[in-house]
């Protein structure tokens, strides 16, 4: 069972994702938050350190890079097309 502190961290991660990309579909934000939570977990730390043999600094850099990529993948919010707009029209 998750600790109360861990649960608060996971909620905070989701709020950050939601604030970054509020117009992205729910599913995309949910996946981005889950990926970020994973890269904050001890499992990831152990994998980088034990299986890849990375130094603590390199393990941190890897996790930070993965988090940044997950957030960047959301990109800026998509603009909604106006009513009656057709693809390719400006």
Secondary structure, 3 states (H helix, E strand, C coil): CCCHHHHHHHHHHHHHHHHHCCCCCHHHHHHHHHHHHHHCCHHHHHHHHHHCCCCHHHHHHHHHHHHHHHHHHHCCCCCCCCCCCCCCCC
